[in-house]
Amino acid sequence: MVASIALVVGLAPSTVKADDWHAAVGGGGNFNFSPEAVGRGWVLFDSVGTGVVGNGDLHLYWNTDKIHVGIERLSFAKNKLAFFAFAEGEIVLAQLLRDYFKQGLKISEFGFNASYVLLSSKLQWYPGKHQTLEILLPVRYWWFFETGDTAGYQLPSNTWAFEPRIGYVYWNIHAAAEEWEAHRFYPRITGIALGINGGLDVRSSSQSWGIADGRNDPGNVIYVVRQWLRAGWQFVPLTRLQIDEWGSYGWGEDDITRNRIGGTSPYVVPIPGLPWSGLVSERLVSAQLGFHIKAKQSSPHEFGVLVGGGAFNDVKREGALGTYGGTGGVALFTDLRFGEADRYQLHIHVSYGLPTVWLLDSPYLAGLLTFGARIF
């Protein structure tokens, strides 16, 4: 890690060409209009210097309250291995712990602020075509403090956390590299990709916190397994199906580490109509199916419908970790692209959460708007 940071600090400006750098900006917001008006937004700047650190990339990223600086894809062993190292921090809004939802409704006095700093290294091995094995070794420090509304809620203790992970990725996506630029919040996919990773969190403090219902009583060691799949099929020239799927199972987790579910932002397990992070769960199976249509072959624009749903544990957020409930929703969307090489992207969702017995005060109506642009 120290050697990697030294490479960045010692990089002579004369060795970097303008053509080596690519940058993008973007932002958006997910807003619920019913049953109550709540929402969150984001804004980002992303820049990658390709091959400017040895044969690796320098990645600079800012997203609302998060800063990330990393060295990526330092290749060796005839390009069979690659090394990554990065540092990041998030201030106040980490894991959206200040937004506490229970059965779909926000409880402001249970929200609090969370921040962290993190150092990590990652080693990837490419054993065969389309395949990657990786090992990550992050070390994080968390600290927590009240908002102006926090009342009657025991905050977690500040803590160090060692979070090693091992993972496998199969990647056989047929899309241009530009489809994965940071300002494209919803890439268009044909082909298939899937991944699975597992590991543990070891914290320096593992005290119970929250409202003494057993939900936030983390173990001395937290175990996690996460899985995802993305796939798309172009059946006819104007019609494409795309599916996104997630699975998760955790032991000893708390609301700091659990998955965020709800809304249709690119940073959650999406459920149309629900608030962003309206559900927080460690045991789940969820999927979203998108039906994408172009008005004509030459058009860069798509529109269509998304249908999503799944099963999640402790949906009432009352500490019954062995119980499960389901929810789902539907959204209409437009994905508009403009300019040379689709340089600009505008994405709009209007979504509805399907009525469910554990959700209070239906209907759930929401909207999402994002805009992104490649700068250079």
N, C-alpha and C positions, 0 to 999 in steps of 0.2 A: 504494500500500500504506500509506504513512504517513498519508495523508488518511483512509483507511478506518479505521485504528486510532484516529485522533483522533475519529471519529464515535462509536466505542464508548465511549471514555473520557469524552467530553463529553455522553453521554446522560443527561438529567435523570431521576431516578427517578419524578418526578411525571408524566412523559409516558407511562409504561408501565402498562398496565392488566393486572390479573391474568388476565383472559380472553384476553389476547394470548399467553399462555404455555402450552405443552404439554410434559409431561415423562413419561418412562418409565424403568423400571428392568428389568434382566433379567440372566440369567446362564445358564451351562450348563457341561457337560463332555463330552469325548469320551474314552472309555476302552477300551483293548484288553486283553482277558482272556487271549488266546492269539495267538501262541506265547509272549509275555512280557507282563507287566503293566506297561503304560505309559499315560500319559494327560496331558491338559491341560484346563484349564478357563478360564472368563472370567466377569467380572462387569462390568456397565456402568450408567451413568447418562446419559441423553440429554435435553436440553431445547432447545426452539426457541421463540424469541419472534417471532411473526409480525408483520411490519410495524413493528417497534420501532426500526429504524434507517433513517430516511427511509421509503421504501416497501419496504425489504429486511428480511430476517430475521437475527436473531442466534442462532447455533447454538453451544451448549456441550455437549461430549461427552467422557466419560471411559470408557475400556474397559481395565480391568486395569492395564496399564502405559503406556497411551496417553492423552494429553490433546489435545483439538482445540478451538480457538476460531475461529469464522468468521463473516463477514458474507456472506449469500447473497441472490441474486436482487434486487439493486439494479437495477430496470428503468428503461430509458429508450428513446428513439427509438420512441415509441408502442408500448412493450412488445415490440419486435422484438429488443432487445438486453438482456442482463442481465450484471451484473458480480458476481464473487465474490472474496473475499480471505480467507485463513485462515492460521493458524499452528498447528503441532502438534509434539508430541514424543513419543518412545517410549523407554522406559528398560529396558535389560537384555534384554528378550525380543523385540526387533525381528526380524521374519522367522523367528522360532523357530530362530535359528542355533545355539542351545545344544542343540537336539535333532537329532543327526546320525544318520540312518538309512541303512543300506546293505543292499540286498536284503531289506528289511523289518525288519531287526534294528537295535537302537540301539547306537551306539558312543559311550560317554560321553566318552572322552578326545579325540574330535574335535569336541566341541561347545564353543562359546564364546559370550560375551555380546556383544550389539550394541545400540547406542543411536543415536538421531538427533534433530536438530531440523530443522524445515522451515518455510519461508515460501513461499506460493504465491498467485498470482492466476489468475483464470479469466474468460474472456469467452465468453458463449454468444450465438448468433444463431439466431433461429427463422424460417427462410426460408419455411416452409409448414406446413400442418397435420401434426402428429405428428412433425415433423422438427427436429433440433437440430444445429448445427455449433458446435464449441467449440475454444478454444485455451487451454492451460494452461502456466504458466511457473513451475514449482517450483524452488527452490534448497534443497539439503539438505546438512547436515554429518553425516557418519557417524563414530563412534568405536567401537572394539572392545577387549575385554579378556577375559582368561581366566576360566573357572570354576574351582572347586576340583578338577575332574577333568581339565581340559585338559592333554594331554601329547603331545609329539612332533608338534604341528600348528602350522604357520606361520600366524599371524593376518594378515588383510589390514591394510594401512596405513590410518590415519585419513585421511579425504578429504572434500573438498567435491565436490558433484555438481550440475550444472545439467541438468534433466530436462524439456525442453520436449516437449509433446505436442499433436497436433491430432487431433480425433475427430469422428465422426458417429454420431448416435443416431436411430433410428426407434422411436417409442413409441406403440403403439396397444393399450394394456392396458385391459381393462374391469374395473376393480376400484375400490372406494372408496379415497380418499386414506389412510384409517386403516390400510389393508392394508400400507402402507410405513412405519409407525411402527417405531422402533428395537427395540422389544421383540418384534416379530413376526419371528422369525428365519427363518421359512419362509412367505412370503406365498403366498396362493392366487391363481392367475393364470388368467384367460381373456383371449384376444387374443394379440397378438404384440409383442415388442420385440426389437431387435437393435442392436448397436453395434460399431464398429471404431475403433481409435485406433492411432496410430503416432508414433514420435519417436526421440529419442536421449538418451543420458546422456553427459555430458562431465565427467570426474573430474579433480581436481587431482593424484591419484596413481592409477596403473594397474598397480602391480607385481603379479607373480605371487604367489600364496599357496596355502595348503593343503598337499598332500602330493606336489607336483612330478609330477603325472600329466597335466598339461595341461588339466585340467578347469577350474581357476580361474586362468586367464591372460587377464584381460580386456583388450580393446583400448583404445586411447586414446579411441576413441569407440565406444559400445555402441548398437546399433540394435535397436529392438523394434517388433513389430506384434502387437496383441492383438485378439481378436474374441470376442463372446459373443452368445447368443440365448436368449430365454425365451419360451415360448408355452404356452397352455393351451386346451383345448376341452371344453365341457360337452355331451357327446353325449346324455345323458338326465338327468333331474332328479337322480338319485342318484349319477351316475358322471361323473368328470372325468379327463382325461388332461393331464399337464403334462410338458413337456420343457425341459431346460436343456442348453446346449451351449457349449463353449469351444474356441477355437483360438488358437495362439500360434506365432510364429516370431521368433527372435532371433539376432543376429550379435554375437559378442564378449562375450556375457554371462558372468556367474559366479554363484555360489550366493547372492550378495546380492540379485540382481535376478530370478532365475528364479522361475517359478510354483511355489507350494506345492500339492501334490496328496496326497490321502489322507484317510480319515475322512469324516464327514458333517457337520462343523461348517459354519456359514455363511461361513467365512472362507477356504475352500480350493476348489480344483477337486475335487469329492467322488469318492471311490472307496470304496464300502461295505466295511468289514472291515479296510482298511489303517489304519496309524497316521496320526494327524494330521501332515502334512508328511512322510509316509513316502517320497514321491517329490519330487524337485526337478528341474524340466525347463523348458527354454525353447522346445522344439519339440514341439507336441502337438495332437491333436484328441481331444476327449472329450465325452461326453454322458451325461445321466441321464434316464431315463423314469420318471415316477411315475403309478401307477394309484390314483386317490383315490375312496373310496366313503363315502357317508353311509348310516347305518342307516335313516333316514327323512328326509323332506323338511324337517321342522321342526327337525331336530337341528343344532346348531352344530358338531358334531364330525365329523372325518374320520379314516379309517384306510385302510391300503393297503400297497402294495409299491413299492419303488424298485429299478430295475436300472440300473447305471452301468458304464461302461468306456471305454477309449480306447487310443490309441497314443502313446508318449512316447519321447523320445530319451535315450540313455545310462542305461537303467533300472538298470544295475549300479553306477552312480556311480563309474566308473573312468576317465573322460576320453575315452571313445569316443563323441564327440558326433555322429558320423554314423550311429550304430546306433540301432535302434528296437526296442521291445518292447511288448507289450500286457498289460493287466490289467483286471479287472472285479470286480464284486461285486453282492450283492443284500441288501436291507434290508426288514424289516417296520417299519411306523411307525404311531403314533397322533398325531393333532393335535387336542388338546382345548382348547375355548374356553369361558370362563365369564364371567358377569356382564353388566351392561348394555353393549350395543354390543361384546360379546366383549372386555371389558376385560382379561381374564387369559388367558394362553396357556400350555399345557403340551405339550411335544413329546417323544416318546420314540422312539428307534430301536434296533433290534437287528439287527446286520449281520454278513455273512459274505463274506470275500474269496475269490473263485474261485481254485483252485490254478493256479499259473503256474510255468514252469520256472525263472525267475530269482528267485522268492521262496523264501527259506529257511524251513524248519521250519513248514510248514503244519500245521493250519488257522489261519486268521486270523479271530478272532471279536471283535466290538467292540460297544459300546453307547454311546448318546448320550442325555442328558437336558437339556432346557432349560426355563426358566420365565421369563415376562415379564409385566409389568403396566404399564398406563397409570396414572400417579399423578394427573395432572390434565390 
